């Protein structure tokens, strides 16, 4: 317990030292001021903001994973579509998410832009891993399945999916945090109703550094919790698949 507590205490002391060095609450709030801000946890508005941001993240994550898997299968089946879709996803992966957010605000409502931002963060990562997993399927196993007269669905279920599963899970675990952060970033720019990003924007507008740091800590804690819960869920699912 001391080992785990030491890094937290150390960085709190660094934070307190920086606060004393700056000497202006407007620029940097103290740990005590930020701790006092956490009284907003007892307010209903706090949970509405957290709930809506988590809902947008979940919607973006599920949509992104589904779209990526469908595109990966389509690109594997058609070389022509692969030549069309793969470069587009590379461009999406290389383009700053802020550019998409600003463009999307022209076409979509501020409540839907965070979902699009999260989808754009998820799709390229999952697509690349699933596409690579399908391409690396053992050709001898595919020939064996053909020799035994297995249907296409049975071949995918028994050969392809087990091969793709490890890379798919790794991609899903890697992009959940990115999806959450992209959703929050889009909320900061779009300022939708009931959103963590909106609270961050308001704290910045009103120069409330303690509120800004408090909401930032909320984002960090939620991101860590989401990643750990998803990792545990995937590990349990993989154990069940291997057992079956």
Secondary structure, DSSP 8 states (H G I E B T S, - for coil): -HHHHHHHHHHHHHHHHHHHHH--TTT---HHHHHHHGGGGGSHHHHHHHHHHHHHHHHHHHHHHHHHHHHHHHHHH-HHHHHHHHHHHHHHHHS-HHHHHHHHHHHS-HHHHHHHHHHHHHHHHHHHHHHHHHHTS-HHHHHHHHHTT--HHHHIIIIIHHHHHHHHHHHHHHHHHHHHHHHHHHHHHH--SS-HHHHHHHHHHTT-HHHHHHHHHHHHHHHHHHHHHHHHHHHHHHHHHHH-
